[in-house]
Amino acid sequence: MPFYSPPSGHKGPSPSNQPSPGLEKVEKLLDEVTGRLDQLEKQKEKLNELRDQYLEKLEKASGLSRQEAREIILEEAQKYYSADLAKIIEQTHQDYQARGDELAREIIISSMLHGATDYTAEYTVSTVTLPNEGVKGSIIGKEGRNIAAFEKATGVEIEIEEGNTLRLSSFDPIRREIARRSLEFLIKDSRITPSRIEEIVSQTRKSLDNILVDEGRKICAACGVYNLHPDLVKTIGRYRFRFSYGQNLGIHTIEETKIGVQIAHELSMSEDQIQLVRLGCLLHDIGKVVTDEEGTHVQLGVQLLKKFDLPDLAVNAVAEHHEDKPFSSNISRIVWVSDAISGSRPGARYEPHEAYVKRLKQIEEIGRAFPEVSEVYAFQAGRDVRVLVKPEMISDSELTLLVSKIKQKLEKEAQYVGQIKVTGIREVRATDITKAK
């Protein structure tokens, strides 16, 4: 189709022989645009040359290169806006921290609800239910000979109460357990005589290992841990007869394990990691039932566990559950949190507030009795004592001797469970004041 079509009847030249005016105009405009683009390109090159010349002059005048000047400008800009940036960063950090704390509380509260266990306070008494009132006479015996033989053989006191119950009283839970099992067997056997009592108590005492293994298996099963070494299971069985301020170690361990496993589930941990949490919670306090060696229950527990082929993460959780060492894994953190929840929840442990305060005050007063001491602070329920001394009265070498003296006095006079760590601190300061103008 032609660019221009003349009207009908036109006698002029044909389009093929003469260019149309419209096409000439377009070509003229294209030439003008092309010329202007060439001019702009030349102006651009000239401006670039001028810019380079000015930059060279600025470099010579300032004595700085372009890179150095750029860094200075960026640094100044950073200083100018640093306060605003700091506010934004701090606000973002607070927002994330608040959200993180909220999520952590939700996880812990949910885990506490899943880990709650029935709690029965046990201190120094066990109870035996009798089939009928007539059995009391057989237990007491003629002129009290049977009850006297039983108390002598077991080292446990029998308290006769109204109704069909007896109370066995002793500070040693293993003695009470031997006495309870012996008495229950004697009641079923119905042959209660001094000689028979001695025989049954002796047999029950010899079967103590079986009792411990049986209790250990129950605790392990409740925690979901199996296939442990028999010697380790027997040691775990001692949990059933260990108490701390009225809280049974076996019940505490089961409760802690339930809480720890629930936290691990909330954090979407793998099955292998959850199993390590179970193992760490089960074994975290095993050092408390090691009575034939000296050391803290953390040290004793780690020493014992190293004798068995256990995963390093589980052993580390035991070593770190009182923050004696920095946490090396999330397994250790979960064990620590679970232990704190189970041990500190209301009703878990029993100690009168007045007795607790009195014990801590006694520990601090023993340390303050030395003239070189300026202040004493007891932490960790009295297990950690910090002693601040007067630097002008004692040297660094004498500080070691003072700490040893305080330790010896605490061993003689203080009432405490486990061990007390004494740390002496000597701080020297120099101060001077200028003259007033």
C-alpha positions as CSV (number, residue, x, y, z in Angstrom):
1,M,0.0,0.0,0.0
2,P,1.5,3.4,-1.0
3,F,2.4,6.0,1.7
4,Y,0.3,8.7,-0.1
5,S,-2.6,8.1,-2.5
6,P,-3.8,11.1,-4.6
7,P,-7.4,11.8,-5.0
8,S,-9.4,10.5,-7.9
9,G,-8.9,12.4,-11.2
10,H,-5.5,14.0,-10.1
11,K,-3.3,14.8,-13.1
12,G,0.0,15.3,-11.3
13,P,3.1,13.1,-11.2
14,S,2.8,9.6,-9.8
15,P,4.2,8.8,-6.3
16,S,6.9,6.7,-7.7
17,N,8.3,9.6,-9.7
18,Q,8.2,12.4,-7.0
19,P,8.6,12.1,-3.2
20,S,5.6,13.1,-1.1
21,P,5.8,16.2,1.2
22,G,4.9,14.1,4.3
23,L,7.9,11.8,3.8
24,E,10.3,14.7,3.3
25,K,9.1,16.2,6.6
26,V,9.7,12.9,8.5
27,E,13.2,12.5,7.1
28,K,14.0,16.1,8.0
29,L,12.8,15.5,11.6
30,L,15.0,12.4,11.8
31,D,18.0,14.3,10.6
32,E,17.4,17.0,13.3
33,V,17.0,14.4,16.1
34,T,20.2,12.6,15.0
35,G,22.1,15.9,15.0
36,R,20.8,16.8,18.5
37,L,21.8,13.3,19.8
38,D,25.3,13.8,18.3
39,Q,25.5,17.2,20.1
40,L,24.4,15.7,23.4
41,E,26.9,12.9,23.1
42,K,29.7,15.5,22.5
43,Q,28.4,17.6,25.5
44,K,28.4,14.4,27.6
45,E,32.0,13.7,26.7
46,K,33.0,17.2,27.4
47,L,31.2,17.1,30.8
48,N,33.0,13.9,31.7
49,E,36.3,15.5,30.8
50,L,35.4,18.5,33.0
51,R,34.3,16.2,35.8
52,D,37.6,14.3,35.7
53,Q,39.5,17.6,35.6
54,Y,37.6,18.9,38.6
55,L,38.1,15.6,40.5
56,E,41.9,15.8,39.8
57,K,42.0,19.3,41.1
58,L,40.0,18.3,44.2
59,E,42.4,15.4,44.8
60,K,45.4,17.7,44.5
61,A,43.8,20.4,46.7
62,S,42.7,17.9,49.5
63,G,45.5,15.5,49.3
64,L,43.1,12.6,49.2
65,S,42.3,10.0,46.6
66,R,38.7,9.3,45.5
67,Q,38.5,6.1,47.5
68,E,39.8,7.9,50.7
69,A,37.4,10.8,50.2
70,R,34.5,8.3,49.7
71,E,35.4,6.5,52.9
72,I,35.5,9.8,54.8
73,I,32.1,10.8,53.5
74,L,30.6,7.4,54.4
75,E,32.1,7.6,57.8
76,E,30.7,11.0,58.4
77,A,27.3,9.9,57.2
78,Q,27.4,6.9,59.5
79,K,28.2,9.1,62.4
80,Y,25.4,11.4,61.5
81,Y,22.9,8.6,61.3
82,S,24.3,6.3,64.0
83,A,21.9,7.4,66.7
84,D,18.9,6.6,64.4
85,L,20.4,3.3,63.3
86,A,21.1,2.4,67.0
87,K,17.5,3.1,67.9
88,I,16.2,1.0,65.0
89,I,18.5,-1.9,65.9
90,E,17.6,-1.7,69.6
91,Q,13.9,-1.6,68.9
92,T,14.2,-4.6,66.6
93,H,16.2,-6.5,69.2
94,Q,13.6,-5.7,71.9
95,D,10.8,-6.8,69.6
96,Y,12.5,-10.1,68.9
97,Q,13.5,-10.6,72.5
98,A,9.9,-9.9,73.7
99,R,8.6,-12.4,71.2
100,G,11.2,-14.9,72.1
101,D,10.4,-14.6,75.8
102,E,6.7,-15.0,75.1
103,L,7.4,-18.2,73.0
104,A,9.7,-19.5,75.7
105,R,7.0,-19.0,78.4
106,E,4.5,-20.8,76.3
107,I,6.8,-23.8,75.7
108,I,7.7,-24.0,79.4
109,I,4.2,-23.7,80.7
110,S,2.9,-26.3,78.3
111,S,5.7,-28.6,79.3
112,M,5.0,-28.1,83.0
113,L,1.4,-29.2,82.4
114,H,2.5,-32.3,80.6
115,G,5.1,-33.1,83.2
116,A,3.0,-32.7,86.3
117,T,3.1,-35.8,88.6
118,D,1.3,-36.7,91.7
119,Y,3.4,-35.6,94.7
120,T,3.5,-37.2,98.2
121,A,5.8,-35.6,100.7
122,E,8.0,-38.2,102.4
123,Y,10.5,-37.3,105.1
124,T,11.3,-39.9,107.7
125,V,8.1,-42.1,107.9
126,S,6.7,-45.0,106.0
127,T,3.2,-46.5,106.5
128,V,2.2,-50.2,106.6
129,T,-1.5,-51.1,106.3
130,L,-2.6,-54.1,108.5
131,P,-5.3,-56.6,107.4
132,N,-7.1,-56.3,110.8
133,E,-6.7,-55.0,114.4
134,G,-5.7,-58.4,115.7
135,V,-2.4,-58.3,113.9
136,K,-1.2,-55.5,116.1
137,G,-1.0,-57.9,119.1
138,S,1.2,-60.3,117.1
139,I,3.5,-57.6,116.1
140,I,3.9,-56.3,119.7
141,G,4.2,-59.8,121.1
142,K,4.3,-60.9,124.7
143,E,5.6,-58.1,126.9
144,G,6.6,-56.3,123.7
145,R,9.3,-58.8,122.8
146,N,8.4,-58.9,119.1
147,I,8.4,-55.2,118.5
148,A,11.6,-54.8,120.5
149,A,13.3,-57.5,118.4
150,F,12.0,-55.9,115.2
151,E,13.3,-52.4,116.1
152,K,16.7,-53.9,117.1
153,A,17.1,-55.9,113.9
154,T,16.1,-53.1,111.6
155,G,17.1,-49.9,113.4
156,V,13.6,-48.5,112.7
157,E,11.1,-47.4,115.3
158,I,7.5,-48.7,115.1
159,E,4.7,-46.3,116.0
160,I,1.4,-47.9,116.8
161,E,-1.6,-45.8,115.7
162,E,-5.3,-46.1,115.9
163,G,-6.9,-48.0,113.0
164,N,-5.2,-50.5,110.8
165,T,-1.9,-48.7,110.2
166,L,1.6,-48.7,111.6
167,R,4.2,-46.1,111.1
168,L,7.9,-46.9,110.6
169,S,10.2,-44.0,111.5
170,S,13.8,-43.6,110.6
171,F,16.0,-41.0,109.0
172,D,17.5,-43.7,106.7
173,P,15.0,-44.4,103.9
174,I,16.8,-47.7,102.9
175,R,16.4,-48.9,106.5
176,R,12.7,-48.0,106.4
177,E,12.3,-49.9,103.1
178,I,13.9,-53.0,104.5
179,A,11.7,-52.8,107.6
180,R,8.6,-52.2,105.5
181,R,9.2,-55.2,103.3
182,S,10.2,-57.4,106.2
183,L,7.1,-56.4,108.2
184,E,4.8,-57.0,105.2
185,F,6.3,-60.5,104.7
186,L,5.9,-61.3,108.4
187,I,2.3,-60.2,108.4
188,K,1.5,-62.5,105.4
189,D,3.5,-65.4,107.0
190,S,1.7,-64.9,110.3
191,R,4.7,-66.4,112.2
192,I,5.9,-63.4,114.1
193,T,8.6,-64.4,116.7
194,P,11.9,-62.8,117.6
195,S,13.9,-65.5,115.8
196,R,11.7,-65.3,112.8
197,I,11.9,-61.5,112.7
198,E,15.7,-61.7,112.7
199,E,15.7,-64.3,109.9
200,I,13.3,-62.3,107.6
201,V,15.1,-59.0,108.2
202,S,18.4,-60.7,107.4
203,Q,17.0,-62.2,104.2
204,T,15.5,-58.9,103.1
205,R,18.8,-57.1,103.7
206,K,20.6,-59.6,101.6
207,S,18.1,-59.1,98.8
208,L,18.8,-55.3,98.9
209,D,20.5,-55.5,95.5
210,N,17.3,-57.0,94.0
211,I,15.3,-54.3,95.6
212,L,17.5,-51.6,94.1
213,V,17.4,-53.2,90.6
214,D,13.6,-53.5,90.8
215,E,13.2,-49.8,91.8
216,G,15.8,-48.8,89.2
217,R,13.9,-50.6,86.4
218,K,10.6,-48.9,87.4
219,I,12.3,-45.4,87.3
220,C,14.0,-46.1,84.0
221,A,10.7,-47.4,82.5
222,A,8.8,-44.3,83.7
223,C,11.5,-42.1,82.0
224,G,11.4,-44.2,78.8
225,V,15.1,-45.3,79.0
226,Y,16.0,-48.9,78.5
227,N,19.0,-51.2,77.9
228,L,21.3,-49.6,80.5
229,H,24.1,-51.5,82.3
230,P,22.7,-53.5,85.3
231,D,25.1,-51.8,87.7
232,L,23.8,-48.4,86.5
233,V,20.2,-49.5,86.9
234,K,20.9,-50.6,90.5
235,T,22.5,-47.2,91.3
236,I,19.4,-45.5,89.8
237,G,17.3,-47.6,92.1
238,R,18.7,-45.7,95.1
239,Y,16.8,-42.7,93.8
240,R,13.8,-44.2,95.4
241,F,15.4,-43.8,98.8
242,R,17.0,-40.4,98.4
243,F,15.3,-37.2,99.5
244,S,16.2,-33.5,99.3
245,Y,14.1,-31.2,101.5
246,G,11.3,-33.8,101.4
247,Q,11.3,-34.2,97.6
248,N,12.0,-37.8,96.5
249,L,14.8,-38.1,94.0
250,G,13.0,-40.7,92.0
251,I,9.8,-38.7,91.7
252,H,11.8,-35.6,90.9
253,T,13.7,-37.4,88.1
254,I,10.5,-38.8,86.5
255,E,8.8,-35.4,86.6
256,E,11.9,-33.6,85.2
257,T,12.2,-36.1,82.4
258,K,8.5,-35.6,81.4
259,I,9.1,-31.8,81.3
260,G,12.3,-32.1,79.4
261,V,10.8,-34.5,76.8
262,Q,7.9,-32.1,76.2
263,I,10.2,-29.1,75.8
264,A,12.2,-31.2,73.2
265,H,8.9,-32.0,71.3
266,E,7.9,-28.3,71.4
267,L,11.3,-27.5,69.8
268,S,10.8,-30.1,67.1
269,M,13.9,-32.0,68.0
270,S,14.7,-35.4,66.4
271,E,14.0,-38.7,68.1
272,D,17.7,-39.3,68.8
273,Q,18.0,-35.9,70.5
274,I,14.8,-36.5,72.5
275,Q,16.4,-39.8,73.7
276,L,19.5,-37.9,74.8
277,V,17.2,-35.5,76.8
278,R,15.6,-38.5,78.5
279,L,19.1,-39.9,79.4
280,G,20.4,-36.6,80.6
281,C,17.3,-36.0,82.8
282,L,17.4,-39.5,84.2
283,L,21.1,-39.3,85.2
284,H,21.6,-35.7,86.1
285,D,21.5,-36.2,89.9
286,I,23.0,-39.7,90.0
287,G,26.0,-38.3,92.0
288,K,23.7,-37.7,94.9
289,V,23.4,-41.5,95.6
290,V,27.2,-42.0,95.4
291,T,28.1,-42.1,99.1
292,D,31.5,-43.8,99.2
293,E,33.5,-41.0,97.6
294,E,34.0,-37.3,98.2
295,G,33.1,-34.5,95.9
296,T,30.0,-32.6,94.7
297,H,27.2,-34.6,93.2
298,V,28.0,-33.2,89.8
299,Q,31.6,-34.4,90.0
300,L,30.7,-37.8,91.4
301,G,28.0,-38.3,88.8
302,V,30.4,-37.5,85.9
303,Q,33.0,-39.8,87.3
304,L,30.5,-42.6,87.6
305,L,29.0,-42.2,84.2
306,K,32.4,-42.2,82.5
307,K,32.8,-45.8,83.5
308,F,29.9,-46.8,81.2
309,D,29.6,-46.4,77.5
310,L,27.2,-43.4,77.4
311,P,26.9,-40.6,74.8
312,D,29.0,-37.6,75.4
313,L,26.1,-35.2,75.1
314,A,24.3,-37.0,78.0
315,V,27.4,-36.9,80.2
316,N,27.9,-33.3,79.4
317,A,24.3,-32.5,80.4
318,V,25.1,-34.0,83.8
319,A,28.3,-32.0,84.1
320,E,26.6,-28.7,83.2
321,H,23.2,-29.0,84.9
322,H,24.3,-26.6,87.7
323,E,26.1,-24.3,85.3
324,D,29.5,-25.4,86.7
325,K,30.5,-25.4,83.0
326,P,29.1,-23.4,80.0
327,F,26.4,-25.2,78.2
328,S,27.8,-27.2,75.3
329,S,24.4,-28.2,73.6
330,N,20.7,-27.7,73.7
331,I,20.5,-31.0,75.5
332,S,22.2,-29.5,78.5
333,R,20.0,-26.4,78.4
334,I,16.8,-28.5,78.4
335,V,18.1,-30.6,81.3
336,W,18.9,-27.5,83.3
337,V,15.5,-25.9,82.6
338,S,13.6,-29.0,83.5
339,D,15.6,-29.5,86.7
340,A,14.9,-25.9,87.8
341,I,11.2,-26.3,87.1
342,S,10.8,-29.5,88.9
343,G,12.9,-28.5,91.9
344,S,11.5,-25.0,92.4
345,R,7.8,-25.4,91.7
346,P,5.6,-24.7,94.7
347,G,5.2,-27.8,97.0
348,A,8.1,-29.7,95.4
349,R,10.5,-29.2,98.3
350,Y,10.0,-28.5,101.9
351,E,12.1,-26.3,104.1
352,P,10.7,-23.7,106.5
353,H,11.6,-20.2,105.5
354,E,12.9,-19.4,108.9
355,A,15.2,-22.4,108.9
356,Y,16.5,-21.5,105.4
357,V,17.2,-17.9,106.4
358,K,18.8,-18.9,109.6
359,R,21.1,-21.4,107.9
360,L,22.3,-18.8,105.3
361,K,22.8,-16.2,108.1
362,Q,24.9,-18.7,110.1
363,I,27.1,-19.3,107.1
364,E,27.7,-15.6,106.5
365,E,28.3,-14.8,110.2
366,I,31.0,-17.5,110.3
367,G,32.8,-15.8,107.5
368,R,32.4,-12.3,109.0
369,A,34.0,-13.5,112.3
370,F,37.5,-13.0,110.8
371,P,38.8,-9.4,111.2
372,E,40.2,-9.3,107.6
373,V,36.8,-9.9,106.1
374,S,34.7,-6.9,105.0
375,E,31.6,-8.8,103.7
376,V,30.3,-12.3,103.1
377,Y,27.6,-13.3,100.6
378,A,26.0,-16.8,100.5
379,F,24.6,-18.0,97.1
380,Q,23.1,-21.2,95.7
381,A,21.2,-22.0,98.9
382,G,24.5,-21.7,100.8
383,R,26.6,-23.9,98.5
384,D,28.6,-21.0,97.2
385,V,30.1,-18.4,99.5
386,R,31.9,-15.2,98.3
387,V,34.2,-13.6,100.9
388,L,35.3,-9.9,100.3
389,V,38.4,-9.0,102.3
390,K,40.0,-5.7,103.3
391,P,43.0,-5.3,101.0
392,E,45.0,-3.2,103.5
393,M,44.9,-5.9,106.1
394,I,45.7,-9.0,104.0
395,S,48.0,-9.8,101.1
396,D,47.3,-12.1,98.1
397,S,49.3,-15.0,99.6
398,E,47.5,-14.6,102.9
399,L,44.1,-14.7,101.2
400,T,44.6,-18.4,100.4
401,L,45.3,-19.2,104.0
402,L,42.2,-17.2,105.1
403,V,39.9,-19.1,102.7
404,S,41.2,-22.4,104.2
405,K,40.5,-21.1,107.7
406,I,36.9,-20.1,106.8
407,K,36.4,-23.5,105.2
408,Q,37.6,-25.4,108.3
409,K,35.3,-23.2,110.5
410,L,32.3,-23.9,108.3
411,E,33.0,-27.6,108.5
412,K,32.9,-27.5,112.3
413,E,30.1,-25.0,112.9
414,A,27.8,-24.7,109.9
415,Q,24.8,-26.9,109.1
416,Y,24.7,-27.7,105.4
417,V,24.0,-30.5,102.9
418,G,26.7,-31.5,100.4
419,Q,29.6,-29.1,100.0
420,I,30.3,-25.4,100.3
421,K,32.6,-23.6,97.8
422,V,34.4,-20.7,99.4
423,T,35.8,-18.0,97.2
424,G,38.0,-15.2,98.5
425,I,38.1,-11.8,96.7
426,R,40.7,-9.1,97.3
427,E,40.2,-5.9,95.3
428,V,42.7,-3.0,95.3
429,R,41.7,0.5,94.2
430,A,43.7,3.7,93.9
431,T,41.8,7.1,94.3
432,D,43.0,10.7,94.2
433,I,41.2,14.1,93.9
434,T,42.4,17.2,92.1
435,K,42.6,20.6,93.8
436,A,39.7,23.0,93.5
437,K,40.2,25.9,91.1
